[in-house]
Amino acid sequence: MANNLILRKTWPAANFPAPETLATCHQRKDEMIKNQIFISYSGHDEFEASLLQYAIESSLKDKGVKAWTFERDQNLSEKEIAGSLKNKVKESLATIFLVSPNTLNSGATQWMELAYSDAFDIDTYVLLHHLEYKELKGRETGVPPLLLSSQCNPAMKWSSVISQINSMIEVQK
């Protein structure tokens, strides 16, 4: 009885959220995930990815869209980063792959993220930065065979990708 009394004095019932508040929290988390865009990029293209992240979030802020990038959003204390990346792709509305010559030189992680996106049936957009599709597909090794020209856009067309994502969000409502 004394322990129960101490507990009530330390944590009164008024401090515990009502069940409907917890349900609302879960709904908000689901909405956040539903409007998450995963941006995949080579670490050497971090600056360009941060500009893309800003453009997406600024353009789609009225839709509650957040663009996830490793640099800003990855919990570095997480032990299983590969598993975390897989989950972030799975939780996303769409993925945008910023592919550059840096990706071709050291992009194994990006290609794995592309495979996750395909496996989870996530809409995928590819922005080619300092690279053309024929140059990308002309490589003998290091490029996934399922990368389609219809998915690829010159990086200068980033705004049309954002417009397509906006349309996709509108359709889902």
C-alpha positions as CSV (number, residue, x, y, z in Angstrom):
1,M,0.0,0.0,0.0
2,A,2.8,2.4,0.9
3,N,4.5,1.8,-2.5
4,N,1.2,2.5,-4.3
5,L,0.9,5.8,-2.4
6,I,4.4,6.8,-3.4
7,L,3.8,5.9,-7.0
8,R,0.6,8.1,-7.0
9,K,2.5,11.0,-5.5
10,T,5.4,10.7,-7.8
11,W,3.4,10.0,-11.0
12,P,-0.2,11.1,-10.7
13,A,-2.6,9.7,-13.2
14,A,-3.0,13.2,-14.7
15,N,0.6,12.8,-16.1
16,F,-0.2,9.6,-18.0
17,P,-1.6,10.1,-21.5
18,A,-5.2,8.9,-22.2
19,P,-5.5,5.9,-24.5
20,E,-6.8,8.1,-27.3
21,T,-3.8,10.3,-27.0
22,L,-1.5,7.2,-27.6
23,A,-3.7,6.2,-30.6
24,T,-3.3,9.8,-32.0
25,C,0.5,9.5,-31.5
26,H,0.6,6.3,-33.5
27,Q,-1.6,7.8,-36.2
28,R,0.8,10.8,-36.5
29,K,3.8,8.5,-36.8
30,D,2.0,6.6,-39.5
31,E,1.2,9.8,-41.3
32,M,4.9,10.9,-41.0
33,I,6.1,7.7,-42.4
34,K,3.5,7.8,-45.2
35,N,4.9,11.2,-46.2
36,Q,8.6,10.3,-45.9
37,I,10.8,10.5,-48.9
38,F,14.1,8.5,-48.7
39,I,17.0,10.1,-50.4
40,S,19.9,7.8,-51.3
41,Y,23.2,9.3,-52.3
42,S,27.0,8.8,-52.1
43,G,28.6,10.3,-49.1
44,H,30.6,12.4,-51.6
45,D,27.4,14.0,-52.8
46,E,26.2,15.0,-49.3
47,F,25.9,18.7,-50.2
48,E,23.8,18.0,-53.3
49,A,21.6,15.7,-51.2
50,S,21.1,18.3,-48.6
51,L,20.0,20.8,-51.3
52,L,17.5,18.2,-52.6
53,Q,16.3,17.5,-49.1
54,Y,15.6,21.3,-48.6
55,A,13.9,21.6,-51.9
56,I,11.6,18.6,-51.2
57,E,10.7,19.7,-47.7
58,S,10.1,23.4,-48.8
59,S,8.0,22.4,-51.8
60,L,5.9,19.8,-50.0
61,K,5.7,21.3,-46.5
62,D,1.9,21.8,-46.8
63,K,1.7,18.0,-47.3
64,G,3.8,17.3,-44.2
65,V,6.5,15.6,-46.3
66,K,9.9,15.0,-44.7
67,A,12.9,13.9,-46.8
68,W,15.1,11.4,-45.0
69,T,18.9,11.6,-45.5
70,F,21.6,9.6,-43.7
71,E,23.6,12.7,-42.7
72,R,20.7,14.4,-40.9
73,D,18.4,11.6,-39.8
74,Q,20.3,8.4,-39.2
75,N,20.8,7.6,-35.5
76,L,24.6,7.0,-35.5
77,S,24.4,5.1,-32.2
78,E,22.2,2.5,-33.9
79,K,24.2,-0.8,-34.1
80,E,22.6,-2.2,-37.2
81,I,22.8,0.6,-39.8
82,A,22.1,-1.7,-42.7
83,G,18.9,-2.8,-41.1
84,S,17.9,0.7,-40.3
85,L,18.4,1.8,-43.9
86,K,16.2,-1.1,-45.0
87,N,13.5,-0.1,-42.6
88,K,13.7,3.6,-43.6
89,V,13.2,2.6,-47.3
90,K,10.3,0.3,-46.4
91,E,8.6,3.1,-44.4
92,S,8.9,5.6,-47.3
93,L,6.3,6.9,-49.7
94,A,9.0,7.2,-52.4
95,T,12.8,6.9,-52.8
96,I,15.0,9.3,-54.8
97,F,18.4,8.1,-55.8
98,L,21.0,10.7,-56.6
99,V,23.3,8.8,-58.8
100,S,26.7,10.4,-59.8
101,P,30.1,9.1,-60.8
102,N,30.7,8.8,-57.1
103,T,28.0,6.2,-56.9
104,L,29.6,4.2,-59.7
105,N,32.9,4.2,-57.8
106,S,31.6,3.3,-54.4
107,G,27.8,3.0,-54.5
108,A,27.2,-0.6,-53.2
109,T,25.1,0.8,-50.4
110,Q,23.0,2.8,-52.8
111,W,22.4,-0.2,-55.0
112,M,21.3,-2.1,-52.0
113,E,18.8,0.7,-51.1
114,L,17.6,0.5,-54.7
115,A,17.0,-3.2,-54.3
116,Y,15.1,-2.6,-51.1
117,S,12.9,0.0,-52.8
118,D,12.2,-2.5,-55.6
119,A,11.5,-5.3,-53.1
120,F,9.1,-3.2,-51.1
121,D,7.4,-1.8,-54.2
122,I,8.3,1.8,-53.3
123,D,8.0,4.4,-56.1
124,T,11.5,5.1,-57.3
125,Y,13.0,8.2,-58.9
126,V,16.6,8.4,-60.1
127,L,18.3,11.8,-60.5
128,L,21.5,11.5,-62.7
129,H,24.0,14.0,-61.4
130,H,27.0,14.6,-63.8
131,L,26.0,11.4,-65.6
132,E,23.8,10.3,-68.5
133,Y,21.8,7.1,-68.7
134,K,23.7,5.7,-71.6
135,E,26.9,6.3,-69.7
136,L,25.4,4.6,-66.7
137,K,24.2,1.5,-68.6
138,G,27.4,1.4,-70.6
139,R,29.4,0.2,-67.6
140,E,30.3,-3.4,-67.6
141,T,30.0,-3.9,-63.8
142,G,28.7,-2.1,-60.8
143,V,25.2,-1.0,-62.1
144,P,22.0,-2.9,-61.3
145,P,20.5,-4.5,-64.4
146,L,16.9,-3.4,-63.4
147,L,17.6,0.3,-63.5
148,L,15.2,1.6,-66.2
149,S,15.5,4.7,-68.4
150,S,12.0,5.6,-67.4
151,Q,13.1,6.0,-63.8
152,C,16.1,8.2,-64.6
153,N,16.0,12.0,-64.9
154,P,18.8,14.5,-65.3
155,A,19.4,16.1,-61.9
156,M,18.4,19.4,-63.4
157,K,14.8,18.0,-63.6
158,W,14.6,17.6,-59.8
159,S,11.5,19.9,-59.7
160,S,9.6,17.6,-62.0
161,V,10.3,14.7,-59.6
162,I,8.9,16.7,-56.8
163,S,5.8,17.5,-58.8
164,Q,5.3,13.8,-59.5
165,I,5.6,13.0,-55.8
166,N,3.1,15.8,-55.1
167,S,0.7,14.2,-57.6
168,M,1.2,10.8,-56.0
169,I,0.3,12.3,-52.6
170,E,-2.8,13.9,-54.0
171,V,-4.0,10.7,-55.5
172,Q,-3.6,8.8,-52.2
173,K,-5.8,11.3,-50.3
